[in-house]
Amino acid sequence: MPKENSPVTRRDSLDFRDRIYQPALVPLKEQLLPQKSFMNVRDQGYEGACSGFGLAAVIDYLNRSKGIKEPVSTRMLYEMAKRHDRWPGEDYEGSSARGAMKGWHKNGVCPEEDWPYDPDDPGFLTRQRQVAALEYPLGAYYRILPKRSDAHAALNEVEAIFATADTHRGWDNVDNGLIPYKPAYGSQGGHAFAILGYTEEGFIVQNSWGDDWGGLQMNGAFYPGCAIWRYDDFEDNVWDLWVARLALPVTEAKTLRVGAYIDVGGRSEAKVIAPPQHEIRDHYVHIDDGEFDRFGDYPSHEDQVREIIQRAVTGDGKPPKH
């Protein structure tokens, strides 16, 4: 678990630009259990990186449903989430669900082997990692209204939801696969995780606190790292829910550019948009108040600038020989 009292996840702020998931009018299964072979339970340790781990659990699940077993980088998802949140300060832990989705939308995500998770060495988004991230871009994605019926519909359609919620001490004391809950438990802070199914008692969540957390026995199968999040707990404490589809791999960074249209006098015209950071990565430096600005759509990082200079001098990104 993250260290006590660390601000690991914050609730999404209101944004009317969010696209809202509209449930399809299809019959719902009475019970939906995860496919165990699609799951990849990880352990975030003591860093407040649950947004990266929770979203990675969803992407891994969707990838494995397509036969892709290569895990995605939790570190890239977490660092890109922080890049797009802009909370006060610079060295904070945690991010919002929207920040994580926006980071995936803007950058894609590289495989774990290209940017492995190391709590003591976060690293930065190198050109190699940026190119590798084109393998797993985000396709369509929607905010789910925090209603049980809408979440059930989304799970029947896509099978995995990225979620954040206010947690309590029941999360530390899972009993027989069930997260105990009483309103008097109080808050222990926000947390991000994956929802992979449901029963008549509640939603089945996959956590990022290792295989030893939870443990759910259902229909003869054991699901490590999972537990049932009761519906009354969900209704009292759920924050944000997102559902997504994977896009097809792209061949170059500029493919991630998203077009837009605006209404002008009753007609639709193309909106002029700035180029994505991928296209101009080696051609700018972003300084704010004398410091590298590491946030937003056009961040700069000391190591990134050093890499740009090395590439310009040597042509291969290696330090020049003297």
C-alpha positions as CSV (number, residue, x, y, z in Angstrom):
1,M,0.0,0.0,0.0
2,P,1.1,3.6,-0.4
3,K,2.5,5.3,2.7
4,E,-0.2,6.4,5.2
5,N,-2.0,9.7,4.5
6,S,-0.4,10.2,1.0
7,P,-2.7,12.0,-1.5
8,V,-2.7,9.2,-4.0
9,T,-5.8,9.9,-6.0
10,R,-8.1,12.9,-6.3
11,R,-11.6,13.2,-7.6
12,D,-12.0,14.5,-11.2
13,S,-13.0,18.1,-11.5
14,L,-16.1,19.0,-13.4
15,D,-15.5,19.1,-17.2
16,F,-18.4,19.5,-19.6
17,R,-16.2,18.2,-22.4
18,D,-16.3,14.7,-21.0
19,R,-18.1,12.3,-23.4
20,I,-20.7,10.3,-21.4
21,Y,-21.1,6.6,-21.8
22,Q,-24.6,5.7,-23.1
23,P,-25.6,2.1,-22.1
24,A,-26.8,-0.1,-25.0
25,L,-30.2,-1.6,-24.7
26,V,-29.0,-5.2,-24.4
27,P,-29.8,-7.9,-21.8
28,L,-27.4,-7.9,-18.8
29,K,-25.9,-11.0,-17.3
30,E,-27.0,-11.8,-13.8
31,Q,-23.4,-12.3,-12.9
32,L,-20.2,-11.4,-14.7
33,L,-17.0,-13.0,-13.6
34,P,-13.5,-12.0,-14.8
35,Q,-11.5,-14.1,-17.2
36,K,-8.7,-15.2,-14.9
37,S,-6.2,-15.6,-17.9
38,F,-6.7,-11.9,-18.8
39,M,-5.8,-10.6,-15.4
40,N,-2.3,-9.3,-14.4
41,V,-2.1,-8.4,-10.7
42,R,0.7,-6.1,-9.7
43,D,2.0,-4.4,-6.5
44,Q,2.5,-0.7,-6.5
45,G,4.5,-0.8,-3.2
46,Y,4.6,2.4,-1.2
47,E,4.5,4.9,-4.0
48,G,1.1,6.6,-4.6
49,A,1.0,5.4,-8.2
50,C,-2.4,3.7,-8.1
51,S,-3.7,5.6,-11.1
52,G,-1.0,4.1,-13.3
53,F,-1.5,0.6,-11.8
54,G,-5.3,0.7,-12.0
55,L,-5.3,1.9,-15.6
56,A,-2.6,-0.6,-16.5
57,A,-4.8,-3.4,-15.1
58,V,-7.6,-2.4,-17.5
59,I,-5.3,-2.1,-20.5
60,D,-3.6,-5.5,-19.7
61,Y,-7.0,-7.1,-19.4
62,L,-8.2,-5.7,-22.8
63,N,-4.9,-6.6,-24.5
64,R,-5.0,-10.2,-23.1
65,S,-8.6,-10.6,-24.4
66,K,-7.0,-10.0,-27.8
67,G,-4.2,-12.5,-27.2
68,I,-1.6,-9.8,-26.4
69,K,0.2,-10.9,-23.2
70,E,2.8,-8.1,-23.1
71,P,2.1,-5.9,-20.0
72,V,2.1,-2.1,-20.5
73,S,4.1,0.4,-18.5
74,T,2.6,1.5,-15.2
75,R,5.4,4.1,-14.9
76,M,4.5,5.7,-18.2
77,L,0.8,5.8,-17.4
78,Y,1.5,7.3,-14.0
79,E,4.0,9.9,-15.1
80,M,1.8,11.0,-18.0
81,A,-1.2,11.3,-15.6
82,K,0.8,13.7,-13.4
83,R,1.9,15.6,-16.4
84,H,-1.7,16.4,-17.3
85,D,-3.1,17.1,-13.7
86,R,-1.2,20.3,-12.7
87,W,-1.8,20.1,-9.0
88,P,0.0,22.6,-6.7
89,G,3.7,21.8,-6.3
90,E,5.9,19.5,-8.3
91,D,7.0,16.5,-6.2
92,Y,3.5,15.3,-5.1
93,E,2.3,11.7,-5.5
94,G,-0.9,10.6,-7.1
95,S,-3.1,11.9,-9.9
96,S,-6.8,11.9,-11.0
97,A,-8.5,9.3,-13.2
98,R,-9.0,12.0,-15.9
99,G,-5.3,12.8,-15.8
100,A,-4.5,9.2,-16.4
101,M,-7.0,8.9,-19.3
102,K,-5.8,12.1,-20.8
103,G,-2.1,11.0,-20.6
104,W,-3.0,7.8,-22.4
105,H,-5.0,9.7,-25.0
106,K,-2.2,12.2,-25.7
107,N,0.8,9.7,-25.6
108,G,-0.3,6.1,-25.9
109,V,1.6,3.7,-23.6
110,C,4.7,1.7,-24.1
111,P,5.4,-1.9,-23.0
112,E,6.6,-2.5,-19.4
113,E,10.0,-3.7,-20.7
114,D,10.6,-0.3,-22.3
115,W,9.9,1.7,-19.1
116,P,9.9,-0.7,-16.2
117,Y,8.5,0.4,-12.8
118,D,11.2,1.4,-10.3
119,P,10.0,3.5,-7.3
120,D,13.5,4.8,-6.9
121,D,14.1,5.7,-10.5
122,P,11.1,7.2,-12.3
123,G,13.0,8.1,-15.4
124,F,11.5,10.2,-18.2
125,L,9.7,9.9,-21.5
126,T,12.6,9.2,-23.9
127,R,12.2,9.2,-27.7
128,Q,12.5,5.4,-27.7
129,R,9.7,5.1,-25.2
130,Q,7.6,7.6,-27.0
131,V,7.9,5.6,-30.3
132,A,7.1,2.3,-28.4
133,A,4.0,3.9,-27.0
134,L,2.5,4.0,-30.5
135,E,1.8,0.3,-30.1
136,Y,-1.0,0.8,-27.6
137,P,-2.9,4.1,-28.3
138,L,-6.3,4.9,-26.7
139,G,-9.4,4.6,-28.9
140,A,-12.8,5.7,-27.9
141,Y,-13.3,6.5,-24.2
142,Y,-16.2,7.7,-22.1
143,R,-17.0,8.8,-18.6
144,I,-19.6,6.5,-16.9
145,L,-22.1,8.1,-14.7
146,P,-21.7,6.8,-11.1
147,K,-24.7,4.5,-11.3
148,R,-24.8,0.8,-10.7
149,S,-26.9,0.1,-13.9
150,D,-24.6,2.1,-16.2
151,A,-21.5,0.3,-14.8
152,H,-23.2,-3.1,-15.3
153,A,-23.9,-2.2,-18.9
154,A,-20.4,-1.1,-19.5
155,L,-18.9,-4.3,-18.1
156,N,-21.2,-6.4,-20.3
157,E,-20.0,-4.4,-23.3
158,V,-16.3,-3.9,-22.6
159,E,-15.5,-6.1,-19.5
160,A,-13.2,-3.7,-17.7
161,I,-13.7,-0.3,-16.0
162,F,-11.1,2.2,-14.7
163,A,-12.4,3.4,-11.3
164,T,-11.5,5.8,-8.4
165,A,-13.2,5.9,-5.1
166,D,-12.8,7.1,-1.5
167,T,-11.5,4.2,0.6
168,H,-11.8,3.2,4.2
169,R,-10.3,0.7,6.7
170,G,-12.4,-2.1,5.2
171,W,-9.9,-2.1,2.3
172,D,-7.2,-3.2,4.7
173,N,-9.3,-6.0,6.2
174,V,-10.8,-8.0,3.3
175,D,-12.8,-10.9,4.8
176,N,-13.5,-14.0,2.7
177,G,-13.2,-12.0,-0.6
178,L,-15.5,-9.2,0.6
179,I,-14.5,-5.6,1.5
180,P,-16.3,-4.9,4.8
181,Y,-18.0,-1.5,5.0
182,K,-19.8,0.7,7.5
183,P,-20.5,4.4,7.0
184,A,-18.8,5.0,10.3
185,Y,-15.5,3.7,9.0
186,G,-14.5,7.2,7.7
187,S,-12.1,8.0,4.9
188,Q,-8.6,6.8,4.2
189,G,-8.2,8.8,0.9
190,G,-8.8,8.2,-2.8
191,H,-7.6,5.1,-4.7
192,A,-7.7,3.9,-8.3
193,F,-8.3,0.3,-9.4
194,A,-10.0,-1.9,-12.0
195,I,-13.5,-3.3,-12.0
196,L,-13.7,-6.6,-13.9
197,G,-17.1,-8.0,-13.1
198,Y,-20.0,-8.2,-10.7
199,T,-22.1,-10.4,-8.5
200,E,-25.4,-9.9,-6.7
201,E,-23.4,-8.5,-3.8
202,G,-21.2,-6.0,-5.6
203,F,-18.6,-5.3,-8.1
204,I,-15.4,-7.4,-8.5
205,V,-12.4,-5.2,-8.2
206,Q,-8.8,-6.0,-9.0
207,N,-6.4,-4.1,-6.8
208,S,-2.7,-3.2,-7.1
209,W,-1.5,-4.2,-3.6
210,G,-0.2,-7.6,-4.7
211,D,-1.5,-11.2,-4.9
212,D,-1.8,-11.4,-1.1
213,W,-4.5,-8.7,-0.9
214,G,-8.0,-9.9,-1.0
215,G,-8.6,-13.2,-2.7
216,L,-11.9,-14.2,-4.1
217,Q,-13.3,-17.8,-4.6
218,M,-16.0,-17.9,-7.3
219,N,-17.4,-20.9,-9.1
220,G,-14.4,-23.1,-8.4
221,A,-11.8,-20.4,-9.5
222,F,-9.6,-18.4,-7.2
223,Y,-8.9,-14.7,-8.1
224,P,-5.9,-13.3,-6.2
225,G,-5.7,-9.6,-5.6
226,C,-9.4,-9.3,-6.1
227,A,-12.4,-8.7,-3.8
228,I,-16.1,-7.7,-4.0
229,W,-16.9,-4.0,-3.5
230,R,-20.4,-4.0,-2.1
231,Y,-23.0,-2.0,-3.8
232,D,-23.8,0.1,-0.7
233,D,-20.1,0.9,-0.5
234,F,-20.0,1.8,-4.2
235,E,-23.0,4.1,-3.9
236,D,-21.5,6.0,-0.9
237,N,-17.9,6.2,-2.1
238,V,-17.5,5.9,-5.8
239,W,-15.8,8.9,-7.5
240,D,-15.0,8.4,-11.2
241,L,-15.6,5.7,-13.7
242,W,-14.1,5.4,-17.2
243,V,-14.5,2.9,-20.0
244,A,-12.3,2.6,-23.1
245,R,-11.6,0.7,-26.3
246,L,-8.1,0.1,-27.6
247,A,-7.2,1.7,-30.9
248,L,-5.2,0.0,-33.6
249,P,-1.4,0.5,-33.4
250,V,-0.2,3.6,-35.3
251,T,2.9,3.9,-37.5
252,E,4.0,7.4,-36.6
253,A,3.4,9.9,-33.8
254,K,1.6,12.4,-35.9
255,T,-1.2,9.8,-36.3
256,L,-2.2,10.5,-32.7
257,R,-3.2,14.1,-33.7
258,V,-6.9,14.5,-33.1
259,G,-8.9,16.7,-35.5
260,A,-11.7,18.9,-34.3
261,Y,-14.6,20.9,-35.7
262,I,-16.5,24.0,-34.6
263,D,-19.8,25.4,-35.5
264,V,-19.6,28.6,-37.5
265,G,-22.9,30.2,-38.6
266,G,-24.6,26.8,-38.8
267,R,-21.8,25.1,-40.7
268,S,-19.0,22.9,-39.5
269,E,-15.5,24.1,-40.1
270,A,-12.1,22.5,-39.2
271,K,-10.7,23.9,-36.0
272,V,-7.0,25.0,-36.1
273,I,-5.2,22.9,-33.5
274,A,-1.6,23.0,-32.3
275,P,0.6,20.1,-33.3
276,P,1.0,17.3,-30.7
277,Q,4.1,17.2,-28.6
278,H,5.3,14.1,-30.5
279,E,5.8,16.0,-33.7
280,I,7.9,18.8,-32.3
281,R,9.6,17.0,-29.5
282,D,13.1,17.8,-30.7
283,H,12.4,21.4,-31.6
284,Y,11.3,23.2,-28.5
285,V,12.2,23.9,-24.8
286,H,9.5,25.0,-22.4
287,I,10.7,27.3,-19.6
288,D,8.4,28.8,-17.0
289,D,9.9,31.2,-14.4
290,G,13.4,30.0,-15.2
291,E,12.5,26.3,-14.7
292,F,11.7,23.5,-17.0
293,D,7.9,23.2,-17.2
294,R,7.2,19.4,-16.8
295,F,3.4,19.7,-17.2
296,G,0.7,20.1,-19.8
297,D,0.8,19.4,-23.5
298,Y,4.3,20.7,-24.1
299,P,6.5,19.7,-21.2
300,S,10.3,19.9,-20.9
301,H,12.6,17.9,-18.7
302,E,16.3,18.3,-18.1
303,D,17.0,14.8,-19.2
304,Q,14.8,15.2,-22.3
305,V,16.8,18.4,-23.4
306,R,20.0,16.5,-22.8
307,E,18.8,13.7,-25.0
308,I,17.8,16.2,-27.8
309,I,21.3,17.7,-27.7
310,Q,23.0,14.3,-27.8
311,R,20.9,13.3,-30.7
312,A,21.8,16.5,-32.5
313,V,25.5,16.0,-31.9
314,T,25.8,12.3,-32.5
315,G,22.7,11.4,-34.5
316,D,22.1,8.3,-32.3
317,G,21.3,9.7,-28.8
318,K,24.7,8.6,-27.4
319,P,27.0,11.0,-25.6
320,P,29.6,12.5,-27.9
321,K,33.1,11.1,-27.8
322,H,36.0,13.5,-27.0
